[in-house]
Amino acid sequence: MREWVYYGAYRTSSKPVLVLTSLVKHAEALHEIARVKWDEVALVTGVVKGGERETIFKRG
């Protein structure tokens, strides 16, 4: 997939959501969009160390 499209998100559940992308720049863009709408949004990429990653996933 070469391009991504954001269709607006309406989160009605308190359950965590996981979004996977093939490019880090797309993940970063979606992270910025989500941060505007929701208080707790985390971005995990390959550069996030294992301990920090565990902490993020446990918070979810």
Biopython code that builds the backbone (N, CA, C, O; Angstrom):
import numpy as np
from Bio.PDB.StructureBuilder import StructureBuilder

atoms = [
    (1, "MET", "N", (0.851, -1.177, 0.000)),
    (1, "MET", "CA", (0.000, 0.000, 0.000)),
    (1, "MET", "C", (0.892, 1.233, 0.000)),
    (1, "MET", "O", (1.715, 1.409, 0.898)),
    (2, "ARG", "N", (0.735, 2.061, -0.975)),
    (2, "ARG", "CA", (1.597, 3.230, -1.112)),
    (2, "ARG", "C", (1.088, 4.443, -0.333)),
    (2, "ARG", "O", (1.889, 5.230, 0.171)),
    (3, "GLU", "N", (-0.167, 4.597, -0.232)),
    (3, "GLU", "CA", (-0.761, 5.750, 0.446)),
    (3, "GLU", "C", (-1.646, 5.282, 1.585)),
    (3, "GLU", "O", (-2.128, 4.149, 1.578)),
    (4, "TRP", "N", (-1.860, 6.147, 2.558)),
    (4, "TRP", "CA", (-2.785, 5.836, 3.634)),
    (4, "TRP", "C", (-3.858, 6.906, 3.672)),
    (4, "TRP", "O", (-3.645, 8.041, 3.247)),
    (5, "VAL", "N", (-4.990, 6.531, 4.177)),
    (5, "VAL", "CA", (-6.128, 7.444, 4.262)),
    (5, "VAL", "C", (-6.671, 7.406, 5.679)),
    (5, "VAL", "O", (-6.860, 6.328, 6.243)),
    (6, "TYR", "N", (-6.923, 8.568, 6.258)),
    (6, "TYR", "CA", (-7.512, 8.659, 7.588)),
    (6, "TYR", "C", (-8.995, 8.953, 7.415)),
    (6, "TYR", "O", (-9.362, 9.967, 6.822)),
    (7, "TYR", "N", (-9.841, 8.083, 7.922)),
    (7, "TYR", "CA", (-11.287, 8.228, 7.755)),
    (7, "TYR", "C", (-11.989, 8.770, 8.988)),
    (7, "TYR", "O", (-13.214, 8.683, 9.073)),
    (8, "GLY", "N", (-11.274, 9.314, 9.927)),
    (8, "GLY", "CA", (-11.908, 9.808, 11.141)),
    (8, "GLY", "C", (-12.264, 8.652, 12.054)),
    (8, "GLY", "O", (-12.829, 7.652, 11.610)),
    (9, "ALA", "N", (-11.939, 8.784, 13.304)),
    (9, "ALA", "CA", (-12.168, 7.683, 14.238)),
    (9, "ALA", "C", (-13.124, 8.142, 15.328)),
    (9, "ALA", "O", (-13.023, 9.256, 15.843)),
    (10, "TYR", "N", (-14.035, 7.276, 15.658)),
    (10, "TYR", "CA", (-14.984, 7.548, 16.726)),
    (10, "TYR", "C", (-14.894, 6.398, 17.709)),
    (10, "TYR", "O", (-15.559, 5.374, 17.549)),
    (11, "ARG", "N", (-14.078, 6.571, 18.715)),
    (11, "ARG", "CA", (-13.842, 5.505, 19.680)),
    (11, "ARG", "C", (-14.946, 5.507, 20.712)),
    (11, "ARG", "O", (-15.117, 6.473, 21.456)),
    (12, "THR", "N", (-15.695, 4.421, 20.752)),
    (12, "THR", "CA", (-16.795, 4.315, 21.701)),
    (12, "THR", "C", (-16.522, 3.266, 22.763)),
    (12, "THR", "O", (-17.349, 3.057, 23.650)),
    (13, "SER", "N", (-15.397, 2.616, 22.689)),
    (13, "SER", "CA", (-15.042, 1.567, 23.645)),
    (13, "SER", "C", (-13.819, 1.995, 24.431)),
    (13, "SER", "O", (-12.994, 2.763, 23.934)),
    (14, "SER", "N", (-13.698, 1.507, 25.645)),
    (14, "SER", "CA", (-12.529, 1.824, 26.460)),
    (14, "SER", "C", (-11.401, 0.824, 26.218)),
    (14, "SER", "O", (-10.347, 0.922, 26.847)),
    (15, "LYS", "N", (-11.605, -0.122, 25.328)),
    (15, "LYS", "CA", (-10.587, -1.125, 25.036)),
    (15, "LYS", "C", (-9.459, -0.514, 24.207)),
    (15, "LYS", "O", (-9.696, 0.389, 23.405)),
    (16, "PRO", "N", (-8.228, -1.005, 24.397)),
    (16, "PRO", "CA", (-7.103, -0.490, 23.616)),
    (16, "PRO", "C", (-7.252, -0.820, 22.127)),
    (16, "PRO", "O", (-7.897, -1.798, 21.749)),
    (17, "VAL", "N", (-6.648, 0.010, 21.314)),
    (17, "VAL", "CA", (-6.671, -0.180, 19.871)),
    (17, "VAL", "C", (-5.234, -0.259, 19.389)),
    (17, "VAL", "O", (-4.395, 0.534, 19.816)),
    (18, "LEU", "N", (-4.938, -1.200, 18.509)),
    (18, "LEU", "CA", (-3.615, -1.358, 17.931)),
    (18, "LEU", "C", (-3.714, -1.099, 16.436)),
    (18, "LEU", "O", (-4.519, -1.721, 15.744)),
    (19, "VAL", "N", (-2.892, -0.177, 15.941)),
    (19, "VAL", "CA", (-2.861, 0.136, 14.523)),
    (19, "VAL", "C", (-1.481, -0.217, 14.000)),
    (19, "VAL", "O", (-0.474, 0.220, 14.558)),
    (20, "LEU", "N", (-1.423, -1.003, 12.936)),
    (20, "LEU", "CA", (-0.155, -1.407, 12.335)),
    (20, "LEU", "C", (0.020, -0.697, 10.996)),
    (20, "LEU", "O", (-0.925, -0.592, 10.214)),
    (21, "THR", "N", (1.223, -0.214, 10.738)),
    (21, "THR", "CA", (1.525, 0.414, 9.463)),
    (21, "THR", "C", (2.812, -0.187, 8.916)),
    (21, "THR", "O", (3.598, -0.781, 9.654)),
    (22, "SER", "N", (3.014, -0.026, 7.626)),
    (22, "SER", "CA", (4.243, -0.542, 7.035)),
    (22, "SER", "C", (5.366, 0.495, 7.039)),
    (22, "SER", "O", (6.531, 0.145, 6.854)),
    (23, "LEU", "N", (5.026, 1.753, 7.247)),
    (23, "LEU", "CA", (6.027, 2.812, 7.267)),
    (23, "LEU", "C", (5.944, 3.605, 8.572)),
    (23, "LEU", "O", (4.856, 3.938, 9.042)),
    (24, "VAL", "N", (7.099, 3.899, 9.142)),
    (24, "VAL", "CA", (7.149, 4.661, 10.396)),
    (24, "VAL", "C", (6.547, 6.048, 10.207)),
    (24, "VAL", "O", (5.870, 6.548, 11.105)),
    (25, "LYS", "N", (6.777, 6.678, 9.059)),
    (25, "LYS", "CA", (6.230, 8.026, 8.848)),
    (25, "LYS", "C", (4.705, 8.020, 8.875)),
    (25, "LYS", "O", (4.096, 9.003, 9.296)),
    (26, "HIS", "N", (4.084, 6.942, 8.438)),
    (26, "HIS", "CA", (2.630, 6.843, 8.520)),
    (26, "HIS", "C", (2.183, 6.671, 9.967)),
    (26, "HIS", "O", (1.190, 7.264, 10.388)),
    (27, "ALA", "N", (2.914, 5.862, 10.725)),
    (27, "ALA", "CA", (2.602, 5.680, 12.147)),
    (27, "ALA", "C", (2.725, 7.010, 12.889)),
    (27, "ALA", "O", (1.887, 7.336, 13.730)),
    (28, "GLU", "N", (3.767, 7.772, 12.578)),
    (28, "GLU", "CA", (3.955, 9.070, 13.233)),
    (28, "GLU", "C", (2.829, 10.035, 12.892)),
    (28, "GLU", "O", (2.363, 10.772, 13.761)),
    (29, "ALA", "N", (2.388, 10.040, 11.646)),
    (29, "ALA", "CA", (1.288, 10.920, 11.236)),
    (29, "ALA", "C", (-0.013, 10.529, 11.939)),
    (29, "ALA", "O", (-0.734, 11.393, 12.439)),
    (30, "LEU", "N", (-0.311, 9.234, 11.975)),
    (30, "LEU", "CA", (-1.519, 8.774, 12.662)),
    (30, "LEU", "C", (-1.453, 9.054, 14.158)),
    (30, "LEU", "O", (-2.469, 9.363, 14.781)),
    (31, "HIS", "N", (-0.275, 8.947, 14.728)),
    (31, "HIS", "CA", (-0.077, 9.246, 16.151)),
    (31, "HIS", "C", (-0.417, 10.702, 16.437)),
    (31, "HIS", "O", (-1.100, 11.002, 17.416)),
    (32, "GLU", "N", (0.054, 11.599, 15.594)),
    (32, "GLU", "CA", (-0.235, 13.022, 15.777)),
    (32, "GLU", "C", (-1.731, 13.303, 15.663)),
    (32, "GLU", "O", (-2.272, 14.091, 16.438)),
    (33, "ILE", "N", (-2.392, 12.674, 14.717)),
    (33, "ILE", "CA", (-3.841, 12.861, 14.554)),
    (33, "ILE", "C", (-4.580, 12.357, 15.795)),
    (33, "ILE", "O", (-5.473, 13.031, 16.309)),
    (34, "ALA", "N", (-4.205, 11.177, 16.267)),
    (34, "ALA", "CA", (-4.881, 10.575, 17.418)),
    (34, "ALA", "C", (-4.645, 11.375, 18.697)),
    (34, "ALA", "O", (-5.541, 11.471, 19.536)),
    (35, "ARG", "N", (-3.460, 11.946, 18.856)),
    (35, "ARG", "CA", (-3.151, 12.727, 20.067)),
    (35, "ARG", "C", (-4.054, 13.937, 20.217)),
    (35, "ARG", "O", (-4.305, 14.390, 21.334)),
    (36, "VAL", "N", (-4.541, 14.461, 19.117)),
    (36, "VAL", "CA", (-5.446, 15.610, 19.166)),
    (36, "VAL", "C", (-6.777, 15.203, 19.785)),
    (36, "VAL", "O", (-7.404, 15.990, 20.494)),
    (37, "LYS", "N", (-7.205, 13.972, 19.516)),
    (37, "LYS", "CA", (-8.529, 13.532, 19.944)),
    (37, "LYS", "C", (-8.543, 12.831, 21.304)),
    (37, "LYS", "O", (-9.482, 13.011, 22.080)),
    (38, "TRP", "N", (-7.505, 12.029, 21.602)),
    (38, "TRP", "CA", (-7.503, 11.227, 22.819)),
    (38, "TRP", "C", (-6.322, 11.564, 23.706)),
    (38, "TRP", "O", (-5.261, 11.961, 23.225)),
    (39, "ASP", "N", (-6.518, 11.399, 25.026)),
    (39, "ASP", "CA", (-5.480, 11.722, 25.998)),
    (39, "ASP", "C", (-4.320, 10.736, 25.974)),
    (39, "ASP", "O", (-3.160, 11.149, 25.974)),
    (40, "GLU", "N", (-4.611, 9.459, 25.954)),
    (40, "GLU", "CA", (-3.561, 8.447, 26.060)),
    (40, "GLU", "C", (-3.353, 7.741, 24.730)),
    (40, "GLU", "O", (-4.116, 6.850, 24.356)),
    (41, "VAL", "N", (-2.320, 8.147, 24.030)),
    (41, "VAL", "CA", (-1.971, 7.536, 22.750)),
    (41, "VAL", "C", (-0.476, 7.278, 22.767)),
    (41, "VAL", "O", (0.309, 8.181, 23.056)),
    (42, "ALA", "N", (-0.081, 6.065, 22.462)),
    (42, "ALA", "CA", (1.335, 5.706, 22.457)),
    (42, "ALA", "C", (1.762, 5.317, 21.052)),
    (42, "ALA", "O", (0.975, 4.774, 20.277)),
    (43, "LEU", "N", (3.013, 5.600, 20.736)),
    (43, "LEU", "CA", (3.599, 5.202, 19.465)),
    (43, "LEU", "C", (4.752, 4.255, 19.768)),
    (43, "LEU", "O", (5.684, 4.612, 20.489)),
    (44, "VAL", "N", (4.686, 3.061, 19.222)),
    (44, "VAL", "CA", (5.742, 2.071, 19.421)),
    (44, "VAL", "C", (6.314, 1.724, 18.056)),
    (44, "VAL", "O", (5.596, 1.248, 17.176)),
    (45, "THR", "N", (7.603, 1.961, 17.883)),
    (45, "THR", "CA", (8.300, 1.597, 16.655)),
    (45, "THR", "C", (9.490, 0.716, 17.020)),
    (45, "THR", "O", (9.701, 0.393, 18.189)),
    (46, "GLY", "N", (10.246, 0.341, 16.033)),
    (46, "GLY", "CA", (11.399, -0.522, 16.262)),
    (46, "GLY", "C", (12.481, 0.093, 17.129)),
    (46, "GLY", "O", (13.319, -0.635, 17.661)),
    (47, "VAL", "N", (12.492, 1.405, 17.287)),
    (47, "VAL", "CA", (13.521, 2.052, 18.097)),
    (47, "VAL", "C", (13.164, 2.104, 19.583)),
    (47, "VAL", "O", (14.005, 2.453, 20.412)),
    (48, "VAL", "N", (11.919, 1.757, 19.922)),
    (48, "VAL", "CA", (11.505, 1.746, 21.329)),
    (48, "VAL", "C", (12.093, 0.501, 21.997)),
    (48, "VAL", "O", (11.873, -0.620, 21.537)),
    (49, "LYS", "N", (12.832, 0.703, 23.070)),
    (49, "LYS", "CA", (13.490, -0.394, 23.785)),
    (49, "LYS", "C", (12.464, -1.329, 24.419)),
    (49, "LYS", "O", (11.340, -0.924, 24.715)),
    (50, "GLY", "N", (12.861, -2.579, 24.623)),
    (50, "GLY", "CA", (11.975, -3.615, 25.142)),
    (50, "GLY", "C", (11.293, -3.269, 26.450)),
    (50, "GLY", "O", (10.095, -3.511, 26.599)),
    (51, "GLY", "N", (12.034, -2.701, 27.415)),
    (51, "GLY", "CA", (11.450, -2.346, 28.703)),
    (51, "GLY", "C", (10.389, -1.276, 28.585)),
    (51, "GLY", "O", (9.331, -1.362, 29.209)),
    (52, "GLU", "N", (10.674, -0.273, 27.787)),
    (52, "GLU", "CA", (9.705, 0.807, 27.576)),
    (52, "GLU", "C", (8.485, 0.278, 26.822)),
    (52, "GLU", "O", (7.354, 0.667, 27.111)),
    (53, "ARG", "N", (8.720, -0.603, 25.864)),
    (53, "ARG", "CA", (7.634, -1.211, 25.094)),
    (53, "ARG", "C", (6.710, -2.005, 26.003)),
    (53, "ARG", "O", (5.488, -1.917, 25.884)),
    (54, "GLU", "N", (7.295, -2.784, 26.917)),
    (54, "GLU", "CA", (6.506, -3.561, 27.885)),
    (54, "GLU", "C", (5.615, -2.646, 28.720)),
    (54, "GLU", "O", (4.436, -2.933, 28.931)),
    (55, "THR", "N", (6.193, -1.540, 29.194)),
    (55, "THR", "CA", (5.447, -0.584, 30.007)),
    (55, "THR", "C", (4.269, -0.020, 29.229)),
    (55, "THR", "O", (3.167, 0.090, 29.765)),
    (56, "ILE", "N", (4.489, 0.334, 27.980)),
    (56, "ILE", "CA", (3.427, 0.893, 27.136)),
    (56, "ILE", "C", (2.313, -0.119, 26.958)),
    (56, "ILE", "O", (1.138, 0.215, 27.111)),
    (57, "PHE", "N", (2.673, -1.361, 26.635)),
    (57, "PHE", "CA", (1.658, -2.395, 26.403)),
    (57, "PHE", "C", (0.902, -2.762, 27.674)),
    (57, "PHE", "O", (-0.280, -3.097, 27.605)),
    (58, "LYS", "N", (1.549, -2.708, 28.820)),
    (58, "LYS", "CA", (0.865, -3.013, 30.073)),
    (58, "LYS", "C", (-0.132, -1.926, 30.448)),
    (58, "LYS", "O", (-1.153, -2.212, 31.072)),
    (59, "ARG", "N", (0.156, -0.673, 30.070)),
    (59, "ARG", "CA", (-0.766, 0.441, 30.340)),
    (59, "ARG", "C", (-2.057, 0.293, 29.547)),
    (59, "ARG", "O", (-3.129, 0.675, 30.016)),
    (60, "GLY", "N", (-1.950, -0.268, 28.332)),
    (60, "GLY", "CA", (-3.076, -0.376, 27.406)),
    (60, "GLY", "C", (-4.213, -1.115, 27.959)),
    (60, "GLY", "O", (-5.229, -1.281, 27.285)),
]
sb = StructureBuilder()
sb.init_structure("model")
sb.init_model(0)
sb.init_chain("A")
sb.init_seg("    ")
for serial, (resi, resn, name, xyz) in enumerate(atoms, 1):
    if name == "N":
        sb.init_residue(resn, " ", resi, " ")
    sb.init_atom(name, np.array(xyz, "f"), 0.0, 1.0, " ", f" {name:<3s}", serial, name[0])
structure = sb.get_structure()
